[in-house]
Amino acid sequence: MCRPLRQTDNAPADVVAAAARRAPSGGNMQPWNREAHNDSVTVELDPNCTSTMDVAYRASAVPIAAATYNARRRRIASGRTLG
């Protein structure tokens, strides 16, 4: 299982990062890590959360983009300003 969200502070970024967590992914692998800080959210590939069918991590690009999209939409919807 992939690592859960690492919260460094009870910040508005936590809400945005939670939206990234809900993004769809093939086989529900969710091949990313999310980290929330006071003014930013990081979404990055976690090679340990992919399958052997994910050649050169190409299949992970779409769900990571979906996670990033969800985070951006949530930020816009909530009026939050993140770096």
N, CA, C and O atoms as a Tinker XYZ file with bonds, in Angstrom:
   332  protein
     1  N      0.838000   -1.177000    0.000000    73     2
     2  CA     0.000000    0.000000    0.000000    64     1     3
     3  C      0.883000    1.242000    0.000000    63     2     4     5
     4  O      1.940000    1.260000    0.631000    81     3
     5  N      0.452000    2.262000   -0.699000    73     3     6
     6  CA     1.197000    3.509000   -0.769000    64     5     7
     7  C      1.084000    4.268000    0.543000    63     6     8     9
     8  O      0.181000    4.037000    1.348000    81     7
     9  N      2.020000    5.171000    0.730000    73     7    10
    10  CA     2.039000    5.958000    1.957000    64     9    11
    11  C      0.869000    6.931000    1.998000    63    10    12    13
    12  O      0.467000    7.453000    0.958000    81    11
    13  N      0.314000    7.184000    3.185000    73    11    14
    14  CA    -0.761000    8.175000    3.306000    64    13    15
    15  C     -0.199000    9.589000    3.207000    63    14    16    17
    16  O      1.015000    9.796000    3.216000    81    15
    17  N     -1.090000   10.537000    3.114000    73    15    18
    18  CA    -0.701000   11.940000    3.074000    64    17    19
    19  C      0.106000   12.302000    4.301000    63    18    20    21
    20  O     -0.297000   12.026000    5.431000    81    19
    21  N      1.249000   12.921000    4.068000    73    19    22
    22  CA     2.072000   13.409000    5.175000    64    21    23
    23  C      1.649000   14.838000    5.462000    63    22    24    25
    24  O      1.817000   15.722000    4.621000    81    23
    25  N      1.108000   15.062000    6.629000    73    23    26
    26  CA     0.672000   16.403000    6.992000    64    25    27
    27  C      1.737000   17.062000    7.850000    63    26    28    29
    28  O      2.105000   16.545000    8.904000    81    27
    29  N      2.223000   18.192000    7.397000    73    27    30
    30  CA     3.232000   18.910000    8.151000    64    29    31
    31  C      2.612000   19.995000    9.012000    63    30    32    33
    32  O      3.267000   20.531000    9.905000    81    31
    33  N      1.372000   20.319000    8.754000    73    31    34
    34  CA     0.678000   21.340000    9.517000    64    33    35
    35  C     -0.804000   21.218000    9.193000    63    34    36    37
    36  O     -1.160000   20.730000    8.120000    81    35
    37  N     -1.657000   21.644000   10.084000    73    35    38
    38  CA    -3.087000   21.636000    9.806000    64    37    39
    39  C     -3.396000   22.871000    8.972000    63    38    40    41
    40  O     -3.978000   23.837000    9.466000    81    39
    41  N     -3.006000   22.834000    7.718000    73    39    42
    42  CA    -3.059000   23.997000    6.845000    64    41    43
    43  C     -4.152000   23.845000    5.797000    63    42    44    45
    44  O     -4.652000   22.741000    5.582000    81    43
    45  N     -4.533000   24.948000    5.138000    73    43    46
    46  CA    -5.503000   24.867000    4.043000    64    45    47
    47  C     -5.055000   23.911000    2.943000    63    46    48    49
    48  O     -5.892000   23.358000    2.230000    81    47
    49  N     -3.766000   23.709000    2.796000    73    47    50
    50  CA    -3.259000   22.810000    1.766000    64    49    51
    51  C     -3.731000   21.378000    1.988000    63    50    52    53
    52  O     -3.803000   20.603000    1.034000    81    51
    53  N     -4.054000   21.009000    3.230000    73    51    54
    54  CA    -4.542000   19.657000    3.512000    64    53    55
    55  C     -5.821000   19.353000    2.742000    63    54    56    57
    56  O     -6.006000   18.241000    2.249000    81    55
    57  N     -6.697000   20.339000    2.641000    73    55    58
    58  CA    -7.963000   20.170000    1.922000    64    57    59
    59  C     -7.688000   19.930000    0.442000    63    58    60    61
    60  O     -8.324000   19.081000   -0.182000    81    59
    61  N     -6.755000   20.667000   -0.106000    73    59    62
    62  CA    -6.397000   20.528000   -1.516000    64    61    63
    63  C     -5.733000   19.177000   -1.767000    63    62    64    65
    64  O     -6.028000   18.521000   -2.766000    81    63
    65  N     -4.850000   18.759000   -0.881000    73    63    66
    66  CA    -4.171000   17.472000   -1.029000    64    65    67
    67  C     -5.154000   16.315000   -0.928000    63    66    68    69
    68  O     -4.978000   15.296000   -1.597000    81    67
    69  N     -6.178000   16.455000   -0.107000    73    67    70
    70  CA    -7.195000   15.404000    0.013000    64    69    71
    71  C     -7.931000   15.217000   -1.307000    63    70    72    73
    72  O     -8.309000   14.096000   -1.648000    81    71
    73  N     -8.140000   16.290000   -2.048000    73    71    74
    74  CA    -8.787000   16.186000   -3.360000    64    73    75
    75  C     -7.901000   15.408000   -4.330000    63    74    76    77
    76  O     -8.408000   14.642000   -5.150000    81    75
    77  N     -6.600000   15.593000   -4.245000    73    75    78
    78  CA    -5.672000   14.852000   -5.105000    64    77    79
    79  C     -5.753000   13.361000   -4.814000    63    78    80    81
    80  O     -5.657000   12.544000   -5.730000    81    79
    81  N     -5.927000   13.005000   -3.567000    73    79    82
    82  CA    -5.988000   11.598000   -3.162000    64    81    83
    83  C     -7.157000   10.874000   -3.821000    63    82    84    85
    84  O     -7.086000    9.667000   -4.049000    81    83
    85  N     -8.211000   11.583000   -4.124000    73    83    86
    86  CA    -9.417000   10.964000   -4.682000    64    85    87
    87  C     -9.377000   10.777000   -6.198000    63    86    88    89
    88  O    -10.358000   10.320000   -6.784000    81    87
    89  N     -8.290000   11.113000   -6.825000    73    87    90
    90  CA    -8.187000   10.979000   -8.282000    64    89    91
    91  C     -8.207000    9.508000   -8.693000    63    90    92    93
    92  O     -7.671000    8.656000   -7.986000    81    91
    93  N     -8.829000    9.211000   -9.840000    73    91    94
    94  CA    -8.860000    7.825000  -10.311000    64    93    95
    95  C     -7.500000    7.383000  -10.838000    63    94    96    97
    96  O     -6.700000    8.197000  -11.298000    81    95
    97  N     -7.256000    6.086000  -10.761000    73    95    98
    98  CA    -6.024000    5.523000  -11.325000    64    97    99
    99  C     -6.285000    4.079000  -11.720000    63    98   100   101
   100  O     -7.140000    3.411000  -11.137000    81    99
   101  N     -5.542000    3.599000  -12.715000    73    99   102
   102  CA    -5.702000    2.229000  -13.180000    64   101   103
   103  C     -5.443000    1.224000  -12.069000    63   102   104   105
   104  O     -4.402000    1.270000  -11.413000    81   103
   105  N     -6.378000    0.330000  -11.860000    73   103   106
   106  CA    -6.236000   -0.676000  -10.810000    64   105   107
   107  C     -6.264000   -0.073000   -9.414000    63   106   108   109
   108  O     -5.917000   -0.732000   -8.434000    81   107
   109  N     -6.681000    1.187000   -9.333000    73   107   110
   110  CA    -6.720000    1.925000   -8.068000    64   109   111
   111  C     -5.362000    1.898000   -7.365000    63   110   112   113
   112  O     -5.289000    1.840000   -6.137000    81   111
   113  N     -4.287000    1.940000   -8.158000    73   111   114
   114  CA    -2.928000    1.887000   -7.609000    64   113   115
   115  C     -2.517000    3.200000   -6.948000    63   114   116   117
   116  O     -1.692000    3.205000   -6.034000    81   115
   117  N     -3.085000    4.303000   -7.405000    73   115   118
   118  CA    -2.729000    5.635000   -6.911000    64   117   119
   119  C     -1.207000    5.769000   -6.761000    63   118   120   121
   120  O     -0.689000    5.811000   -5.646000    81   119
   121  N     -0.502000    5.835000   -7.893000    73   119   122
   122  CA     0.966000    5.800000   -7.884000    64   121   123
   123  C      1.628000    7.135000   -7.536000    63   122   124   125
   124  O      2.581000    7.546000   -8.197000    81   123
   125  N      1.139000    7.792000   -6.529000    73   123   126
   126  CA     1.699000    9.082000   -6.171000    64   125   127
   127  C      1.821000    9.235000   -4.666000    63   126   128   129
   128  O      1.184000    8.520000   -3.892000    81   127
   129  N      2.639000   10.165000   -4.281000    73   127   130
   130  CA     2.729000   10.625000   -2.896000    64   129   131
   131  C      2.255000   12.064000   -2.893000    63   130   132   133
   132  O      2.475000   12.805000   -3.850000    81   131
   133  N      1.608000   12.447000   -1.818000    73   131   134
   134  CA     1.149000   13.821000   -1.663000    64   133   135
   135  C      1.715000   14.354000   -0.360000    63   134   136   137
   136  O      1.773000   13.647000    0.647000    81   135
   137  N      2.121000   15.579000   -0.394000    73   135   138
   138  CA     2.605000   16.212000    0.829000    64   137   139
   139  C      2.039000   17.621000    0.891000    63   138   140   141
   140  O      2.167000   18.393000   -0.059000    81   139
   141  N      1.415000   17.950000    2.010000    73   139   142
   142  CA     0.827000   19.273000    2.196000    64   141   143
   143  C      1.699000   20.102000    3.125000    63   142   144   145
   144  O      2.160000   19.633000    4.166000    81   143
   145  N      1.910000   21.340000    2.721000    73   143   146
   146  CA     2.625000   22.317000    3.542000    64   145   147
   147  C      1.681000   23.498000    3.751000    63   146   148   149
   148  O      0.542000   23.467000    3.284000    81   147
   149  N      2.126000   24.503000    4.424000    73   147   150
   150  CA     1.276000   25.674000    4.668000    64   149   151
   151  C      0.773000   26.315000    3.389000    63   150   152   153
   152  O     -0.387000   26.721000    3.318000    81   151
   153  N      1.619000   26.412000    2.384000    73   151   154
   154  CA     1.239000   27.139000    1.177000    64   153   155
   155  C      1.430000   26.349000   -0.112000    63   154   156   157
   156  O      1.423000   26.933000   -1.196000    81   155
   157  N      1.601000   25.030000   -0.016000    73   155   158
   158  CA     1.794000   24.240000   -1.233000    64   157   159
   159  C      1.409000   22.781000   -1.021000    63   158   160   161
   160  O      1.324000   22.289000    0.103000    81   159
   161  N      1.181000   22.116000   -2.142000    73   159   162
   162  CA     0.913000   20.678000   -2.162000    64   161   163
   163  C      1.826000   20.080000   -3.215000    63   162   164   165
   164  O      1.929000   20.609000   -4.321000    81   163
   165  N      2.487000   18.986000   -2.882000    73   163   166
   166  CA     3.356000   18.293000   -3.820000    64   165   167
   167  C      2.732000   16.953000   -4.171000    63   166   168   169
   168  O      2.359000   16.186000   -3.283000    81   167
   169  N      2.615000   16.667000   -5.468000    73   167   170
   170  CA     2.154000   15.369000   -5.958000    64   169   171
   171  C      3.293000   14.827000   -6.808000    63   170   172   173
   172  O      3.694000   15.459000   -7.785000    81   171
   173  N      3.823000   13.650000   -6.438000    73   171   174
   174  CA     4.948000   13.090000   -7.184000    64   173   175
   175  C      4.800000   11.578000   -7.330000    63   174   176   177
   176  O      4.136000   10.926000   -6.524000    81   175
   177  N      5.421000   11.041000   -8.359000    73   175   178
   178  CA     5.384000    9.607000   -8.635000    64   177   179
   179  C      6.056000    8.824000   -7.511000    63   178   180   181
   180  O      7.128000    9.198000   -7.035000    81   179
   181  N      5.419000    7.741000   -7.095000    73   179   182
   182  CA     6.032000    6.800000   -6.153000    64   181   183
   183  C      6.225000    5.490000   -6.909000    63   182   184   185
   184  O      5.258000    4.754000   -7.101000    81   183
   185  N      7.441000    5.179000   -7.344000    73   183   186
   186  CA     7.686000    3.967000   -8.127000    64   185   187
   187  C      7.271000    2.686000   -7.411000    63   186   188   189
   188  O      7.021000    1.674000   -8.065000    81   187
   189  N      7.193000    2.709000   -6.098000    73   187   190
   190  CA     6.777000    1.526000   -5.341000    64   189   191
   191  C      5.283000    1.260000   -5.440000    63   190   192   193
   192  O      4.816000    0.196000   -5.035000    81   191
   193  N      4.533000    2.211000   -5.972000    73   191   194
   194  CA     3.077000    2.069000   -6.064000    64   193   195
   195  C      2.606000    1.839000   -7.491000    63   194   196   197
   196  O      1.440000    2.087000   -7.799000    81   195
   197  N      3.475000    1.378000   -8.357000    73   195   198
   198  CA     3.089000    1.088000   -9.733000    64   197   199
   199  C      3.125000   -0.420000   -9.958000    63   198   200   201
   200  O      3.585000   -1.178000   -9.105000    81   199
   201  N      2.638000   -0.836000  -11.106000    73   199   202
   202  CA     2.645000   -2.266000  -11.424000    64   201   203
   203  C      3.726000   -2.559000  -12.460000    63   202   204   205
   204  O      4.313000   -1.645000  -13.037000    81   203
   205  N      3.974000   -3.828000  -12.684000    73   203   206
   206  CA     4.974000   -4.220000  -13.682000    64   205   207
   207  C      4.511000   -3.879000  -15.100000    63   206   208   209
   208  O      5.324000   -3.826000  -16.022000    81   207
   209  N      3.225000   -3.652000  -15.272000    73   207   210
   210  CA     2.691000   -3.275000  -16.579000    64   209   211
   211  C      2.929000   -1.797000  -16.895000    63   210   212   213
   212  O      2.681000   -1.364000  -18.020000    81   211
   213  N      3.390000   -1.042000  -15.951000    73   211   214
   214  CA     3.616000    0.396000  -16.117000    64   213   215
   215  C      5.032000    0.626000  -16.648000    63   214   216   217
   216  O      5.929000    1.025000  -15.905000    81   215
   217  N      5.215000    0.371000  -17.937000    73   215   218
   218  CA     6.529000    0.459000  -18.572000    64   217   219
   219  C      7.002000    1.913000  -18.581000    63   218   220   221
   220  O      6.310000    2.802000  -19.078000    81   219
   221  N      8.176000    2.134000  -18.030000    73   219   222
   222  CA     8.795000    3.465000  -17.947000    64   221   223
   223  C      7.866000    4.478000  -17.273000    63   222   224   225
   224  O      7.974000    5.681000  -17.515000    81   223
   225  N      6.970000    3.996000  -16.443000    73   223   226
   226  CA     6.022000    4.829000  -15.678000    64   225   227
   227  C      5.106000    5.656000  -16.565000    63   226   228   229
   228  O      4.550000    6.659000  -16.117000    81   227
   229  N      4.942000    5.248000  -17.817000    73   227   230
   230  CA     4.080000    5.998000  -18.730000    64   229   231
   231  C      2.625000    5.957000  -18.299000    63   230   232   233
   232  O      1.919000    6.960000  -18.404000    81   231
   233  N      2.170000    4.809000  -17.816000    73   231   234
   234  CA     0.772000    4.692000  -17.398000    64   233   235
   235  C      0.488000    5.507000  -16.145000    63   234   236   237
   236  O     -0.669000    5.824000  -15.872000    81   235
   237  N      1.497000    5.847000  -15.392000    73   235   238
   238  CA     1.314000    6.647000  -14.180000    64   237   239
   239  C      1.108000    8.123000  -14.489000    63   238   240   241
   240  O      0.608000    8.866000  -13.645000    81   239
   241  N      1.483000    8.553000  -15.674000    73   239   242
   242  CA     1.373000    9.971000  -16.018000    64   241   243
   243  C     -0.072000   10.456000  -15.979000    63   242   244   245
   244  O     -0.336000   11.560000  -15.501000    81   243
   245  N     -1.008000    9.655000  -16.472000    73   243   246
   246  CA    -2.409000   10.073000  -16.510000    64   245   247
   247  C     -3.000000   10.211000  -15.110000    63   246   248   249
   248  O     -3.595000   11.248000  -14.819000    81   247
   249  N     -2.865000    9.216000  -14.225000    73   247   250
   250  CA    -3.432000    9.408000  -12.887000    64   249   251
   251  C     -2.741000   10.510000  -12.081000    63   250   252   253
   252  O     -3.383000   11.157000  -11.253000    81   251
   253  N     -1.453000   10.733000  -12.309000    73   251   254
   254  CA    -0.782000   11.837000  -11.612000    64   253   255
   255  C     -1.323000   13.170000  -12.125000    63   254   256   257
   256  O     -1.506000   14.110000  -11.352000    81   255
   257  N     -1.576000   13.246000  -13.419000    73   255   258
   258  CA    -2.196000   14.457000  -13.966000    64   257   259
   259  C     -3.598000   14.641000  -13.389000    63   258   260   261
   260  O     -3.997000   15.767000  -13.092000    81   259
   261  N     -4.350000   13.551000  -13.227000    73   259   262
   262  CA    -5.691000   13.638000  -12.638000    64   261   263
   263  C     -5.622000   14.115000  -11.191000    63   262   264   265
   264  O     -6.452000   14.917000  -10.765000    81   263
   265  N     -4.652000   13.633000  -10.442000    73   263   266
   266  CA    -4.486000   14.067000   -9.052000    64   265   267
   267  C     -4.150000   15.555000   -8.993000    63   266   268   269
   268  O     -4.679000   16.288000   -8.157000    81   267
   269  N     -3.273000   15.987000   -9.883000    73   267   270
   270  CA    -2.904000   17.401000   -9.936000    64   269   271
   271  C     -4.100000   18.253000  -10.340000    63   270   272   273
   272  O     -4.325000   19.326000   -9.779000    81   271
   273  N     -4.863000   17.771000  -11.313000    73   271   274
   274  CA    -6.063000   18.485000  -11.759000    64   273   275
   275  C     -7.058000   18.624000  -10.605000    63   274   276   277
   276  O     -7.590000   19.709000  -10.367000    81   275
   277  N     -7.308000   17.520000   -9.888000    73   275   278
   278  CA    -8.230000   17.577000   -8.749000    64   277   279
   279  C     -7.770000   18.598000   -7.716000    63   278   280   281
   280  O     -8.578000   19.364000   -7.191000    81   279
   281  N     -6.484000   18.608000   -7.427000    73   279   282
   282  CA    -5.950000   19.547000   -6.438000    64   281   283
   283  C     -6.145000   20.993000   -6.900000    63   282   284   285
   284  O     -6.541000   21.856000   -6.117000    81   283
   285  N     -5.865000   21.241000   -8.165000    73   283   286
   286  CA    -6.032000   22.611000   -8.685000    64   285   287
   287  C     -7.485000   23.041000   -8.665000    63   286   288   289
   288  O     -7.794000   24.170000   -8.283000    81   287
   289  N     -8.384000   22.148000   -9.076000    73   287   290
   290  CA    -9.818000   22.484000   -9.077000    64   289   291
   291  C    -10.310000   22.762000   -7.662000    63   290   292   293
   292  O    -11.100000   23.683000   -7.451000    81   291
   293  N     -9.852000   21.978000   -6.695000    73   291   294
   294  CA   -10.266000   22.187000   -5.308000    64   293   295
   295  C     -9.741000   23.519000   -4.781000    63   294   296   297
   296  O    -10.439000   24.231000   -4.058000    81   295
   297  N     -8.506000   23.847000   -5.149000    73   295   298
   298  CA    -7.933000   25.125000   -4.726000    64   297   299
   299  C     -8.740000   26.285000   -5.287000    63   298   300   301
   300  O     -9.050000   27.236000   -4.569000    81   299
   301  N     -9.076000   26.208000   -6.556000    73   299   302
   302  CA    -9.857000   27.265000   -7.196000    64   301   303
   303  C    -11.242000   27.362000   -6.568000    63   302   304   305
   304  O    -11.720000   28.458000   -6.275000    81   303
   305  N    -11.891000   26.206000   -6.360000    73   303   306
   306  CA   -13.243000   26.190000   -5.802000    64   305   307
   307  C    -13.294000   26.754000   -4.384000    63   306   308   309
   308  O    -14.282000   27.379000   -3.997000    81   307
   309  N    -12.251000   26.537000   -3.625000    73   307   310
   310  CA   -12.251000   27.002000   -2.236000    64   309   311
   311  C    -11.661000   28.398000   -2.085000    63   310   312   313
   312  O    -11.690000   28.971000   -0.996000    81   311
   313  N    -11.128000   28.947000   -3.169000    73   311   314
   314  CA   -10.538000   30.273000   -3.109000    64   313   315
   315  C     -9.211000   30.310000   -2.381000    63   314   316   317
   316  O     -8.748000   31.375000   -1.973000    81   315
   317  N     -8.599000   29.148000   -2.218000    73   315   318
   318  CA    -7.319000   29.087000   -1.497000    64   317   319
   319  C     -6.184000   29.492000   -2.431000    63   318   320   321
   320  O     -6.232000   29.246000   -3.636000    81   319
   321  N     -5.185000   30.103000   -1.865000    73   319   322
   322  CA    -4.017000   30.514000   -2.625000    64   321   323
   323  C     -2.838000   29.666000   -2.190000    63   322   324   325
   324  O     -2.408000   29.728000   -1.038000    81   323
   325  N     -2.320000   28.874000   -3.115000    73   323   326
   326  CA    -1.158000   28.026000   -2.839000    64   325   327
   327  C     -0.062000   28.370000   -3.818000    63   326   328   329
   328  O     -0.329000   28.822000   -4.932000    81   327
   329  N      1.167000   28.155000   -3.405000    73   327   330
   330  CA     2.312000   28.424000   -4.264000    64   329   331
   331  C      2.515000   27.375000   -5.300000    63   330   332
   332  O      3.447000   27.470000   -6.099000    81   331
